[in-house]
Amino acid sequence: MTEIVFLIIVLCAYIFPIMIILNSKRSQGHEKNGWLVGAIFFSWVALILYFSIVPKQGHAKKK
């Protein structure tokens, strides 16, 4: 029973950064896909880099 709980916690900790990047408005298109690939392979490291590199306002709209 404790192994199952541990596996669920680990799985949630792995999926959490991916969900944050998916729902973020900071990036879009191919850039977001690149960050998702990074989050799949380097879970929390990619999330920390995502928040430190990508601007908070996201991309400026072209007029």
GISUL-V243833 format. One record per helix or strand of 3 or more residues. SS is the DSSP state (h for helix, s for strand). FROM is the first residue (numbers start at 1). TO is the last residue. If there is no record, write none. Layout:
ss=<SS;SS>
from=<FROM;FROM>
to=<TO;TO>
//
This chain:
ss=<h;h>
from=<2;30>
to=<23;53>
//
